[in-house]
Amino acid sequence: MKLKDEFIAYVTKEQTLLVAAGNASFHGLVRGNETLGAILELLKEDRSEEELVQEMRRKYEAPENVIENDVRKVIDTLRQIGALDE
């Protein structure tokens, strides 16, 4: 899966914003934290959910189940708004 070109991510230290642009069917804004930003950055390239979890485990020290849940929540949200090419 990969983030569609119609979505633009703005990542700062304080927050992450995902904005729909162009012909996206979703019209709005998704606001999140550093974790969302890290996942969106990884989704610039085609990756599986397992690959996302592995990369997040390398970047953050957290229990594996917490990282898996965070990745799953982000993916679910991105699917709901049509932001993923799968």
Backbone as XML, in Angstrom:
<?xml version="1.0"?>
<chain id="A" units="angstrom">
  <residue number="1" name="MET">
    <atom name="N" x="0.839" y="-1.181" z="0.000"/>
    <atom name="CA" x="0.000" y="0.000" z="0.000"/>
    <atom name="C" x="0.882" y="1.241" z="0.000"/>
  </residue>
  <residue number="2" name="LYS">
    <atom name="N" x="0.289" y="2.305" z="-0.502"/>
    <atom name="CA" x="1.036" y="3.555" z="-0.628"/>
    <atom name="C" x="0.039" y="4.713" z="-0.513"/>
  </residue>
  <residue number="3" name="LEU">
    <atom name="N" x="0.491" y="5.837" z="0.010"/>
    <atom name="CA" x="-0.352" y="7.023" z="0.114"/>
    <atom name="C" x="-0.621" y="7.564" z="-1.290"/>
  </residue>
  <residue number="4" name="LYS">
    <atom name="N" x="-1.878" y="7.851" z="-1.587"/>
    <atom name="CA" x="-2.241" y="8.387" z="-2.899"/>
    <atom name="C" x="-1.665" y="9.787" z="-3.076"/>
  </residue>
  <residue number="5" name="ASP">
    <atom name="N" x="-1.391" y="10.123" z="-4.322"/>
    <atom name="CA" x="-0.820" y="11.432" z="-4.656"/>
    <atom name="C" x="-1.769" y="12.577" z="-4.314"/>
  </residue>
  <residue number="6" name="GLU">
    <atom name="N" x="-3.070" y="12.298" z="-4.222"/>
    <atom name="CA" x="-4.064" y="13.340" z="-3.941"/>
    <atom name="C" x="-4.027" y="13.823" z="-2.490"/>
  </residue>
  <residue number="7" name="PHE">
    <atom name="N" x="-3.165" y="13.213" z="-1.674"/>
    <atom name="CA" x="-3.080" y="13.582" z="-0.262"/>
    <atom name="C" x="-1.694" y="14.135" z="0.035"/>
  </residue>
  <residue number="8" name="ILE">
    <atom name="N" x="-1.678" y="15.243" z="0.750"/>
    <atom name="CA" x="-0.435" y="15.931" z="1.081"/>
    <atom name="C" x="-0.271" y="15.950" z="2.592"/>
  </residue>
  <residue number="9" name="ALA">
    <atom name="N" x="0.900" y="15.526" z="3.048"/>
    <atom name="CA" x="1.184" y="15.494" z="4.481"/>
    <atom name="C" x="2.087" y="16.664" z="4.856"/>
  </residue>
  <residue number="10" name="TYR">
    <atom name="N" x="1.724" y="17.339" z="5.935"/>
    <atom name="CA" x="2.541" y="18.397" z="6.533"/>
    <atom name="C" x="2.950" y="17.906" z="7.915"/>
  </residue>
  <residue number="11" name="VAL">
    <atom name="N" x="4.243" y="17.709" z="8.101"/>
    <atom name="CA" x="4.736" y="17.142" z="9.351"/>
    <atom name="C" x="5.623" y="18.155" z="10.054"/>
  </residue>
  <residue number="12" name="THR">
    <atom name="N" x="5.284" y="18.469" z="11.294"/>
    <atom name="CA" x="6.125" y="19.317" z="12.142"/>
    <atom name="C" x="6.406" y="18.539" z="13.422"/>
  </residue>
  <residue number="13" name="LYS">
    <atom name="N" x="7.191" y="19.109" z="14.297"/>
    <atom name="CA" x="7.456" y="18.430" z="15.569"/>
    <atom name="C" x="6.214" y="18.331" z="16.437"/>
  </residue>
  <residue number="14" name="GLU">
    <atom name="N" x="5.323" y="19.286" z="16.324"/>
    <atom name="CA" x="4.144" y="19.324" z="17.187"/>
    <atom name="C" x="2.985" y="18.479" z="16.666"/>
  </residue>
  <residue number="15" name="GLN">
    <atom name="N" x="2.812" y="18.451" z="15.345"/>
    <atom name="CA" x="1.657" y="17.745" z="14.806"/>
    <atom name="C" x="1.876" y="17.360" z="13.355"/>
  </residue>
  <residue number="16" name="THR">
    <atom name="N" x="0.974" y="16.510" z="12.889"/>
    <atom name="CA" x="0.959" y="16.094" z="11.495"/>
    <atom name="C" x="-0.417" y="16.399" z="10.935"/>
  </residue>
  <residue number="17" name="LEU">
    <atom name="N" x="-0.448" y="16.959" z="9.738"/>
    <atom name="CA" x="-1.703" y="17.249" z="9.055"/>
    <atom name="C" x="-1.697" y="16.528" z="7.721"/>
  </residue>
  <residue number="18" name="LEU">
    <atom name="N" x="-2.800" y="15.874" z="7.390"/>
    <atom name="CA" x="-2.970" y="15.234" z="6.098"/>
    <atom name="C" x="-4.132" y="15.926" z="5.413"/>
  </residue>
  <residue number="19" name="VAL">
    <atom name="N" x="-3.856" y="16.496" z="4.251"/>
    <atom name="CA" x="-4.838" y="17.293" z="3.534"/>
    <atom name="C" x="-5.160" y="16.615" z="2.209"/>
  </residue>
  <residue number="20" name="ALA">
    <atom name="N" x="-6.444" y="16.556" z="1.894"/>
    <atom name="CA" x="-6.881" y="16.031" z="0.608"/>
    <atom name="C" x="-6.824" y="17.155" z="-0.418"/>
  </residue>
  <residue number="21" name="ALA">
    <atom name="N" x="-6.292" y="16.842" z="-1.577"/>
    <atom name="CA" x="-6.182" y="17.837" z="-2.645"/>
    <atom name="C" x="-6.607" y="17.196" z="-3.958"/>
  </residue>
  <residue number="22" name="GLY">
    <atom name="N" x="-6.693" y="17.983" z="-4.985"/>
    <atom name="CA" x="-7.005" y="17.438" z="-6.298"/>
    <atom name="C" x="-8.372" y="16.790" z="-6.362"/>
  </residue>
  <residue number="23" name="ASN">
    <atom name="N" x="-8.419" y="15.593" z="-6.918"/>
    <atom name="CA" x="-9.675" y="14.893" z="-7.141"/>
    <atom name="C" x="-10.032" y="13.917" z="-6.037"/>
  </residue>
  <residue number="24" name="ALA">
    <atom name="N" x="-9.479" y="14.059" z="-4.870"/>
    <atom name="CA" x="-9.778" y="13.149" z="-3.768"/>
    <atom name="C" x="-11.254" y="13.250" z="-3.399"/>
  </residue>
  <residue number="25" name="SER">
    <atom name="N" x="-11.849" y="12.105" z="-3.110"/>
    <atom name="CA" x="-13.269" y="12.104" z="-2.721"/>
    <atom name="C" x="-13.453" y="12.606" z="-1.291"/>
  </residue>
  <residue number="26" name="PHE">
    <atom name="N" x="-12.405" y="12.519" z="-0.484"/>
    <atom name="CA" x="-12.442" y="13.027" z="0.891"/>
    <atom name="C" x="-12.116" y="14.510" z="0.854"/>
  </residue>
  <residue number="27" name="HIS">
    <atom name="N" x="-12.935" y="15.301" z="1.510"/>
    <atom name="CA" x="-12.693" y="16.743" z="1.583"/>
    <atom name="C" x="-12.553" y="17.113" z="3.047"/>
  </residue>
  <residue number="28" name="GLY">
    <atom name="N" x="-11.323" y="17.224" z="3.483"/>
    <atom name="CA" x="-11.122" y="17.545" z="4.882"/>
    <atom name="C" x="-9.661" y="17.474" z="5.262"/>
  </residue>
  <residue number="29" name="LEU">
    <atom name="N" x="-9.462" y="17.291" z="6.546"/>
    <atom name="CA" x="-8.145" y="17.335" z="7.139"/>
    <atom name="C" x="-8.070" y="16.255" z="8.204"/>
  </residue>
  <residue number="30" name="VAL">
    <atom name="N" x="-6.956" y="15.546" z="8.246"/>
    <atom name="CA" x="-6.696" y="14.584" z="9.315"/>
    <atom name="C" x="-5.543" y="15.154" z="10.124"/>
  </residue>
  <residue number="31" name="ARG">
    <atom name="N" x="-5.750" y="15.248" z="11.419"/>
    <atom name="CA" x="-4.734" y="15.790" z="12.308"/>
    <atom name="C" x="-4.224" y="14.669" z="13.211"/>
  </residue>
  <residue number="32" name="GLY">
    <atom name="N" x="-2.903" y="14.612" z="13.381"/>
    <atom name="CA" x="-2.339" y="13.574" z="14.222"/>
    <atom name="C" x="-1.023" y="14.007" z="14.832"/>
  </residue>
  <residue number="33" name="ASN">
    <atom name="N" x="-0.343" y="13.032" z="15.396"/>
    <atom name="CA" x="0.906" y="13.302" z="16.110"/>
    <atom name="C" x="2.114" y="12.827" z="15.299"/>
  </residue>
  <residue number="34" name="GLU">
    <atom name="N" x="3.234" y="12.722" z="15.965"/>
    <atom name="CA" x="4.490" y="12.310" z="15.334"/>
    <atom name="C" x="4.386" y="10.902" z="14.748"/>
  </residue>
  <residue number="35" name="THR">
    <atom name="N" x="3.628" y="10.035" z="15.400"/>
    <atom name="CA" x="3.460" y="8.675" z="14.909"/>
    <atom name="C" x="2.789" y="8.675" z="13.541"/>
  </residue>
  <residue number="36" name="LEU">
    <atom name="N" x="1.730" y="9.450" z="13.399"/>
    <atom name="CA" x="1.065" y="9.564" z="12.100"/>
    <atom name="C" x="2.052" y="10.066" z="11.051"/>
  </residue>
  <residue number="37" name="GLY">
    <atom name="N" x="2.826" y="11.068" z="11.392"/>
    <atom name="CA" x="3.808" y="11.611" z="10.458"/>
    <atom name="C" x="4.831" y="10.577" z="10.014"/>
  </residue>
  <residue number="38" name="ALA">
    <atom name="N" x="5.299" y="9.766" z="10.952"/>
    <atom name="CA" x="6.286" y="8.732" z="10.622"/>
    <atom name="C" x="5.683" y="7.691" z="9.685"/>
  </residue>
  <residue number="39" name="ILE">
    <atom name="N" x="4.447" y="7.303" z="9.929"/>
    <atom name="CA" x="3.785" y="6.314" z="9.076"/>
    <atom name="C" x="3.532" y="6.895" z="7.689"/>
  </residue>
  <residue number="40" name="LEU">
    <atom name="N" x="3.081" y="8.132" z="7.623"/>
    <atom name="CA" x="2.844" y="8.765" z="6.326"/>
    <atom name="C" x="4.142" y="8.882" z="5.535"/>
  </residue>
  <residue number="41" name="GLU">
    <atom name="N" x="5.220" y="9.182" z="6.210"/>
    <atom name="CA" x="6.522" y="9.270" z="5.554"/>
    <atom name="C" x="6.897" y="7.916" z="4.946"/>
  </residue>
  <residue number="42" name="LEU">
    <atom name="N" x="6.659" y="6.851" z="5.690"/>
    <atom name="CA" x="6.951" y="5.504" z="5.189"/>
    <atom name="C" x="6.065" y="5.145" z="3.999"/>
  </residue>
  <residue number="43" name="LEU">
    <atom name="N" x="4.838" y="5.658" z="3.996"/>
    <atom name="CA" x="3.890" y="5.335" z="2.934"/>
    <atom name="C" x="4.122" y="6.116" z="1.645"/>
  </residue>
  <residue number="44" name="LYS">
    <atom name="N" x="5.202" y="6.871" z="1.585"/>
    <atom name="CA" x="5.578" y="7.494" z="0.323"/>
    <atom name="C" x="6.032" y="6.416" z="-0.664"/>
  </residue>
  <residue number="45" name="GLU">
    <atom name="N" x="6.427" y="5.278" z="-0.117"/>
    <atom name="CA" x="6.809" y="4.117" z="-0.922"/>
    <atom name="C" x="5.847" y="2.982" z="-0.602"/>
  </residue>
  <residue number="46" name="ASP">
    <atom name="N" x="5.700" y="2.063" z="-1.528"/>
    <atom name="CA" x="4.808" y="0.925" z="-1.350"/>
    <atom name="C" x="5.326" y="0.021" z="-0.234"/>
  </residue>
  <residue number="47" name="ARG">
    <atom name="N" x="4.484" y="-0.202" z="0.773"/>
    <atom name="CA" x="4.873" y="-1.032" z="1.917"/>
    <atom name="C" x="3.685" y="-1.832" z="2.414"/>
  </residue>
  <residue number="48" name="SER">
    <atom name="N" x="3.987" y="-2.975" z="3.006"/>
    <atom name="CA" x="2.950" y="-3.784" z="3.636"/>
    <atom name="C" x="2.767" y="-3.317" z="5.082"/>
  </residue>
  <residue number="49" name="GLU">
    <atom name="N" x="1.685" y="-3.746" z="5.701"/>
    <atom name="CA" x="1.456" y="-3.402" z="7.107"/>
    <atom name="C" x="2.588" y="-3.954" z="7.969"/>
  </residue>
  <residue number="50" name="GLU">
    <atom name="N" x="3.044" y="-5.157" z="7.657"/>
    <atom name="CA" x="4.143" y="-5.761" z="8.412"/>
    <atom name="C" x="5.419" y="-4.932" z="8.294"/>
  </residue>
  <residue number="51" name="GLU">
    <atom name="N" x="5.696" y="-4.430" z="7.107"/>
    <atom name="CA" x="6.882" y="-3.587" z="6.908"/>
    <atom name="C" x="6.762" y="-2.290" z="7.703"/>
  </residue>
  <residue number="52" name="LEU">
    <atom name="N" x="5.570" y="-1.715" z="7.740"/>
    <atom name="CA" x="5.360" y="-0.500" z="8.535"/>
    <atom name="C" x="5.643" y="-0.764" z="10.010"/>
  </residue>
  <residue number="53" name="VAL">
    <atom name="N" x="5.138" y="-1.879" z="10.521"/>
    <atom name="CA" x="5.360" y="-2.229" z="11.934"/>
    <atom name="C" x="6.852" y="-2.400" z="12.196"/>
  </residue>
  <residue number="54" name="GLN">
    <atom name="N" x="7.553" y="-3.096" z="11.313"/>
    <atom name="CA" x="8.993" y="-3.307" z="11.496"/>
    <atom name="C" x="9.754" y="-1.989" z="11.521"/>
  </residue>
  <residue number="55" name="GLU">
    <atom name="N" x="9.428" y="-1.086" z="10.596"/>
    <atom name="CA" x="10.111" y="0.211" z="10.549"/>
    <atom name="C" x="9.805" y="1.047" z="11.792"/>
  </residue>
  <residue number="56" name="MET">
    <atom name="N" x="8.570" y="1.005" z="12.244"/>
    <atom name="CA" x="8.205" y="1.763" z="13.444"/>
    <atom name="C" x="8.895" y="1.182" z="14.681"/>
  </residue>
  <residue number="57" name="ARG">
    <atom name="N" x="9.069" y="-0.120" z="14.731"/>
    <atom name="CA" x="9.786" y="-0.741" z="15.853"/>
    <atom name="C" x="11.244" y="-0.299" z="15.877"/>
  </residue>
  <residue number="58" name="ARG">
    <atom name="N" x="11.829" y="-0.100" z="14.704"/>
    <atom name="CA" x="13.213" y="0.381" z="14.641"/>
    <atom name="C" x="13.325" y="1.820" z="15.129"/>
  </residue>
  <residue number="59" name="LYS">
    <atom name="N" x="12.292" y="2.597" z="14.851"/>
    <atom name="CA" x="12.335" y="4.026" z="15.170"/>
    <atom name="C" x="11.941" y="4.331" z="16.613"/>
  </residue>
  <residue number="60" name="TYR">
    <atom name="N" x="10.989" y="3.569" z="17.161"/>
    <atom name="CA" x="10.447" y="3.868" z="18.487"/>
    <atom name="C" x="10.605" y="2.692" z="19.443"/>
  </residue>
  <residue number="61" name="GLU">
    <atom name="N" x="10.877" y="3.016" z="20.685"/>
    <atom name="CA" x="10.927" y="2.001" z="21.719"/>
    <atom name="C" x="9.558" y="1.948" z="22.381"/>
  </residue>
  <residue number="62" name="ALA">
    <atom name="N" x="8.789" y="0.944" z="22.018"/>
    <atom name="CA" x="7.448" y="0.742" z="22.566"/>
    <atom name="C" x="7.134" y="-0.740" z="22.444"/>
  </residue>
  <residue number="63" name="PRO">
    <atom name="N" x="6.230" y="-1.232" z="23.274"/>
    <atom name="CA" x="5.835" y="-2.632" z="23.148"/>
    <atom name="C" x="5.290" y="-2.917" z="21.744"/>
  </residue>
  <residue number="64" name="GLU">
    <atom name="N" x="5.594" y="-4.096" z="21.244"/>
    <atom name="CA" x="5.206" y="-4.455" z="19.877"/>
    <atom name="C" x="3.704" y="-4.327" z="19.652"/>
  </residue>
  <residue number="65" name="ASN">
    <atom name="N" x="2.901" y="-4.739" z="20.632"/>
    <atom name="CA" x="1.448" y="-4.661" z="20.454"/>
    <atom name="C" x="0.967" y="-3.209" z="20.355"/>
  </residue>
  <residue number="66" name="VAL">
    <atom name="N" x="1.633" y="-2.291" z="21.018"/>
    <atom name="CA" x="1.275" y="-0.868" z="20.933"/>
    <atom name="C" x="1.572" y="-0.354" z="19.527"/>
  </residue>
  <residue number="67" name="ILE">
    <atom name="N" x="2.731" y="-0.701" z="19.002"/>
    <atom name="CA" x="3.099" y="-0.271" z="17.656"/>
    <atom name="C" x="2.153" y="-0.878" z="16.631"/>
  </residue>
  <residue number="68" name="GLU">
    <atom name="N" x="1.849" y="-2.159" z="16.764"/>
    <atom name="CA" x="0.919" y="-2.814" z="15.838"/>
    <atom name="C" x="-0.443" y="-2.134" z="15.859"/>
  </residue>
  <residue number="69" name="ASN">
    <atom name="N" x="-0.940" y="-1.822" z="17.051"/>
    <atom name="CA" x="-2.244" y="-1.150" z="17.174"/>
    <atom name="C" x="-2.218" y="0.238" z="16.560"/>
  </residue>
  <residue number="70" name="ASP">
    <atom name="N" x="-1.140" y="0.984" z="16.798"/>
    <atom name="CA" x="-1.025" y="2.333" z="16.223"/>
    <atom name="C" x="-1.013" y="2.277" z="14.695"/>
  </residue>
  <residue number="71" name="VAL">
    <atom name="N" x="-0.230" y="1.361" z="14.140"/>
    <atom name="CA" x="-0.153" y="1.227" z="12.682"/>
    <atom name="C" x="-1.519" y="0.834" z="12.132"/>
  </residue>
  <residue number="72" name="ARG">
    <atom name="N" x="-2.186" y="-0.109" z="12.777"/>
    <atom name="CA" x="-3.499" y="-0.563" z="12.312"/>
    <atom name="C" x="-4.522" y="0.576" z="12.341"/>
  </residue>
  <residue number="73" name="LYS">
    <atom name="N" x="-4.504" y="1.381" z="13.396"/>
    <atom name="CA" x="-5.437" y="2.512" z="13.493"/>
    <atom name="C" x="-5.211" y="3.516" z="12.367"/>
  </residue>
  <residue number="74" name="VAL">
    <atom name="N" x="-3.960" y="3.821" z="12.093"/>
    <atom name="CA" x="-3.648" y="4.770" z="11.021"/>
    <atom name="C" x="-4.095" y="4.202" z="9.681"/>
  </residue>
  <residue number="75" name="ILE">
    <atom name="N" x="-3.772" y="2.952" z="9.420"/>
    <atom name="CA" x="-4.173" y="2.332" z="8.148"/>
    <atom name="C" x="-5.689" y="2.331" z="8.014"/>
  </residue>
  <residue number="76" name="ASP">
    <atom name="N" x="-6.399" y="1.984" z="9.081"/>
    <atom name="CA" x="-7.865" y="1.988" z="9.040"/>
    <atom name="C" x="-8.415" y="3.367" z="8.698"/>
  </residue>
  <residue number="77" name="THR">
    <atom name="N" x="-7.853" y="4.392" z="9.308"/>
    <atom name="CA" x="-8.290" y="5.768" z="9.039"/>
    <atom name="C" x="-8.015" y="6.148" z="7.581"/>
  </residue>
  <residue number="78" name="LEU">
    <atom name="N" x="-6.821" y="5.811" z="7.110"/>
    <atom name="CA" x="-6.452" y="6.139" z="5.733"/>
    <atom name="C" x="-7.340" y="5.405" z="4.732"/>
  </residue>
  <residue number="79" name="ARG">
    <atom name="N" x="-7.697" y="4.178" z="5.052"/>
    <atom name="CA" x="-8.629" y="3.436" z="4.179"/>
    <atom name="C" x="-10.003" y="4.092" z="4.166"/>
  </residue>
  <residue number="80" name="GLN">
    <atom name="N" x="-10.472" y="4.503" z="5.324"/>
    <atom name="CA" x="-11.800" y="5.108" z="5.424"/>
    <atom name="C" x="-11.926" y="6.363" z="4.567"/>
  </residue>
  <residue number="81" name="ILE">
    <atom name="N" x="-10.853" y="7.111" z="4.458"/>
    <atom name="CA" x="-10.921" y="8.355" z="3.687"/>
    <atom name="C" x="-10.429" y="8.162" z="2.242"/>
  </residue>
  <residue number="82" name="GLY">
    <atom name="N" x="-10.078" y="6.938" z="1.891"/>
    <atom name="CA" x="-9.650" y="6.664" z="0.518"/>
    <atom name="C" x="-8.274" y="7.172" z="0.176"/>
  </residue>
  <residue number="83" name="ALA">
    <atom name="N" x="-7.377" y="7.194" z="1.156"/>
    <atom name="CA" x="-6.056" y="7.777" z="0.950"/>
    <atom name="C" x="-4.983" y="6.762" z="0.533"/>
  </residue>
  <residue number="84" name="LEU">
    <atom name="N" x="-5.343" y="5.481" z="0.443"/>
    <atom name="CA" x="-4.348" y="4.465" z="0.135"/>
    <atom name="C" x="-4.561" y="3.836" z="-1.237"/>
  </residue>
  <residue number="85" name="ASP">
    <atom name="N" x="-3.456" y="3.643" z="-1.926"/>
    <atom name="CA" x="-3.420" y="2.799" z="-3.125"/>
    <atom name="C" x="-3.030" y="1.414" z="-2.638"/>
  </residue>
  <residue number="86" name="GLU">
    <atom name="N" x="-3.932" y="0.459" z="-2.848"/>
    <atom name="CA" x="-3.609" y="-0.905" z="-2.376"/>
    <atom name="C" x="-3.661" y="-1.889" z="-3.508"/>
  </residue>
</chain>
